[in-house]
């Protein structure tokens, strides 16, 4: 086993990406994720990789598109306003079926918003974000260890399915320091016969493209892509279940909100409320099955989010609106205290006996 | 004896370009350069958004279709991960000099070791003839129906002049393809722009003054004359930057 080291979340992402075989990083400075770029700027030249500070987020994501087209592991990272700028490129990457990693260390919005942590890019991350019919695989870490583990997982899933993956973290996760263990990985060996690395005169040319002027062909391509999404939804949903065995009430939260909620769940249990927590680790695919099961088991749900309530829509959808779903939120860079979540759990239990 | 044949680096797909459009000539020159340098097998081309959007169907090398204006960024990614390959972009004036200006300038100032073929025909062709960043003062287009009014629409962008003020780029030349002599010069420039990349010299851009008979509303032959009479006086041909020549 590798030894444990104390790292910032942002640095853990960067080092994990390198461990996963990513040798190409393109980014643009924005708080609160700049440590990723700084780390890459230090490390990449020493291991024969690329660090390039692009002229814009738009350029950075298109550099990613180029490297992804050549079939190499590649990433970019940014924070909310920067990720909005990347949406054009992300749509092209999805439309050309390319694997790549996009990291969003979220901050409060809309607009320039603030630089404090937020989860208000949930819709953008899980519902497409850019134009057209597509999804990203979206992973939501809740510890520095998961920042590393899910970065590696994201590269693997992206390659396996030829789908761009997003690590959806937030400013707290990025800045937080925790012990982390980084595995030494064998180089990922995945055949990419579709990649553009020159024909060497040995095959017909490969074309990386998202243009289909024939609507029938575009429809067919989209249908096929959504067949692939079905498989991902079936196989790749991840979540953590906490004190759910006998739970009558269910808190649903991801990332930093889940950490706060866990404390509140433990406190509520001490007060005799049978409450548990479901923490989606993949936000897309959303852990539908466990949510449907919880809808049978529990009397009511509480969505705890650092936004005005975005994931709550998926909770309602996948519990079939069978039980009440309430919201406990802070936004704009504020984080709910465990006491606020506890208060919301108590209210939920009282109103849904 | 073969006197004339299609370059090997062009596929058999028929061009979709309008009659009299000079994209066909420029495609041919690029393909000839790939053939003559023997680099088709290690070349990756980047197509733009615009009339040449489907260039990926015409070149036999590996191709990538980029978002509008982003070809130099895509090419940067490709070159950085495959420094031994040859990477070129093929872009029009709207793509390169309007929406993609930032990507163009920064690829140039980084001296990215790529080759850019920049086709300047002073109009947006694919979308039906709107004013381009390079449309001439007074030029009538769909979105400058009374002629380009420089007091409201600003002046045309002289890309070669502008980029040659940067310390970064290796080689910038403006050529035209409206007569045999100019086509021969254009070929030389394109060849040089690829050779520079192979020799590791850096960012090489060839601006090709081109015609658009359809959207200029002229016959193909009149359009070629219009290049001499209107385009070249505003966009003088010649070498704007050649760092190696200066050093030699």
Interface residues (C-beta under 8 A of the other chain):
Chain A: X23 X24 X26 X50 X52 X54 X55 X56 X58 X59 X60 X62 X63 X64 X65 X66 X67 X68 X69 X70 X72 X74 X88 X89 X92 X96 X196 X197 X198 X199 X200 X201 X202 X205 X206 X207 X208 X209 X210 X211
Chain B: X11 X40 X41 X42 X43 X44 X46 X53 X54 X56 X57 X59 X60 X61 X62 X63 X64 X65 X66 X67 X70 X73 X74 X75 X76 X77 X78 X80 X81 X82 X85 X102 X103 X105 X106
